[in-house]
Amino acid sequence: MNLVEFALLVGAGSLGAGFLGSLTGLGGGVVLVPLLALGFGVDMRYAIGASLISVIATSSGAAAAYVKEGYTNLRVGMFLEIATTLGALGARSWRPGCRRRGSP
């Protein structure tokens, strides 16, 4: 399978995953990640990364629309962002022996 065929098949699969995800109320990544990993033989890390990028793009677009319409409470959003970051840093310092696989 050449690159063009692969891109067309993944594109069709992504459209199907988005359609199925919107019908069921689940995210398209629930369908897309197994499709990429099992159906196309893509490494699981790349499949999860593709799903993560699509979630970030969709969330950013929705957030921009909500801010534009005035539906967003930016003060609460900033508080939650800071609290989440501090919690992640605190958890990392609480468990310093936690390392990624493959790192020394």
FIRO-132515 format. One record per residue: residue in one letter; y, z, x of N, C-alpha, C, CB in turn. Coordinates in steps of 0.02 Angstrom, whole numbers, plus 50000, padded with zeros to 5 digits. Glycine has a CB too. Example, Ala and Ser with C-alpha at 12.3 -4.5 7.8 and 13.67 -1.06 7.14 Angstrom:
<rs>
a497165039050660497755039050615498355039050660497765045250565/s498885035450642499475035750684500025039450645499705028650704/
</rs>
This chain:
<rs>
m499425000050043500005000050000500625000050045500005006149951/n501074995350033501674995050074502214999550045501934987850080/l502774999850078503315004550060503615002949992503845004450113/v503684996549977503984994549913503534996649855504124986949911/e502884995249861502414997249809502415004849800501714994749825/f502415008449856502425015749853503045018249817502385018749924/a503625015449835504255017549804504255016049729504855014149837/l503995010349709503965008649638503495013249600503755001349629/l502925014749629502445019149596502715026349591501785019149634/v503035028749643503325035449641503905035549591503575037549711/g504305030349589504845029949539504585030049468505255023649551/a504055026249455503755026249388503455033049372503215020749382/g503125036049421502855042749411503385047849399502435044749470/s503955047149433504515051849423504815051149354505055050749476/l504885045049330505125044049262504645047149211505215036549247/g503995046049222503505049049178503515056649181502805046549195/a503605059449240503625066749248504245069549213503625068649322/g504815066149220505415068449186505355068049111506005064349209/f505045062649086504945061949014504485067348988504665055048998/l503925068449022503455073549001503755080549007502805073049043/g504145081649059504475088049068504985089349013504815088349135/s505355084248992505845085248940505515086148872506335079448937/l504945083148861504585084048798504285091048792504025078848791/t504035093648846503695100048844504155105948859503115100048893/g504745104648885505205110048903505085112748972505145115748853/l504625109849008504505111749077504915107349123503755111249095/g505005109449183505335105249232504885099549253505555109349293/g505185094049272504795088249295504405089749358505255082449307/g504615094749397504255096549458503555099149446504645101649496/v503435101849386502765104149368502275098349369502775107649299/v502525092449353502105086549352502175082649418502285081949292/l502785082449444502925078249502502595080749566503665077849513/v502585087149578502295089749640501545088349644502415097349645/p501155089749591500445087849596500335080349599500065090649536/l500765076549565500705069249567500805066749639501215065849520/l501325069149672501445067049741500885069349787502115069649765/a500685075749781500195078549827499495075749815500185086149821/l499285075749753498595073649739498535066149726498335077449679/g499025063349691498985056349674499165051649731499435054949617/f499665053549770499905049049823499755051549893500635048049816/g499465057549899499285060049965499875062350007498905054950002/v500435063949976501015066450012500895073650032501675065749969/d501115075550091501045082450114501375087150064501355083350185/m501065092750050501305097449999502015099750013500835103449994/r502185100750076502865103050093503385097750074502915104550168/y503225091450084503685086050065503735085449989503475079450096/a503175086349955503185085949882503605091549852502455086349854/i503535097649878503935103249854504675102149872503685109949884/g504805099449930505495097949950505815092749905505515095450022/a505445087649885505705082649839505885085849772505205076849828/s505455090249748505595093749686506205098249692504995097849664/l506265101649748506835106049760507495102149762506745109949825/i507495096349793508105092349796508305090049726508005086249841/s507825088149685507995085949617508265091749576507385082849583/v507995097749585508245103649549508965105249571507795109749561/i509105104849636509775106249661510265101049633509785106149737/a510075094749632510525089549607510665090549532510225082649619/t510155092049494510245093049422510665099249408509565093549387/s510525104649444510895110849434511625110049454510575116449474/s511755106449507512445105349529512845101349478512465101849597/g512525096249451512855092249399513005096249337512435086149381/a512525100249315512615104349256513145109649268511955107749235/a513145112749327513635117849343514345114949344513485121149411/a514425109049372515075105849373515325104449302515055099449413/a514885102249259515075100949189515255107349153514505097349152/y514895112649165515045119049133515715121949157514485124049145/v515855121249221516495123749248517065119649218516495123349326/k516975113149214517495108749187517645110449114517275101449192/e517135112149075517235113749005517465120948995516595112548967/g517445125049047517675131849042517155136649015518275132148998/y516515134849017515975139048992515745144149044515395134848970/t515965143349105515695147449160516155153349174515605143149222/n515855159149183516225165049205516145165349281515955171649169/l516635162749317516585162249389516565169149423517175158349416/r516885174049394516875180749423516165183649424517345185549384/v515805182849369515115185249366514665181049412514845184949293/g514795174549414514395170149457514475171949530514605162949447/m515075173349552515185175349622514865182149637515935175649637/f514905186749589514575193149599513815192349608514725197949540/l513525188249565512795187149570512615183549634512555183049510/e513035178949657512905175449719512915180249778513405169849730/i513415184549780513465189349835512885194349833514135193049832/a512725196749773512175201549766511505198449787512135204249694/t511405192249769510775188849788510725187949863510725182049753/t511285186049894511285185049967511165191650003511945181949989/l511505196949980511405203450012510685205950001511905208649983/g510405204749943509705206649931509225202949976509535205449858/a509345196449986508905192650030508955194950102509075185250026/l509575196350125509665198850193509355205750202510405198950211/g509435209950150509145216550153508385216350155509375220750094/a508095212050115507365211450115507115208850182507135206750059/r507485204350213507275201750278507315207150331507715195750297/s507835211350329507885216550379507395222250365508595219250381/w507215223150303506725228250285506025226350309506715229350210/r505885219950311505225217450332505315212850393504875213650274/p505505215550451505655211250509505045207650538505975215350562/g504445210050525503855206850553503655200550515503285211650553/c503985199050462503825193250421504095186950455504115193850349/r503645182550475503845176350509503515170550475503655176550584/r503805164750487503495158650461502855157250499503985152650465/r502405153850464501785151950498501935147250555501295148750448/g501615148150609501695143850667502235146050715501855137050643/s502645150950696503155153250743502855158950785503795155650705/p503085159550847502785164650892502975171750873503005163450963/
</rs>
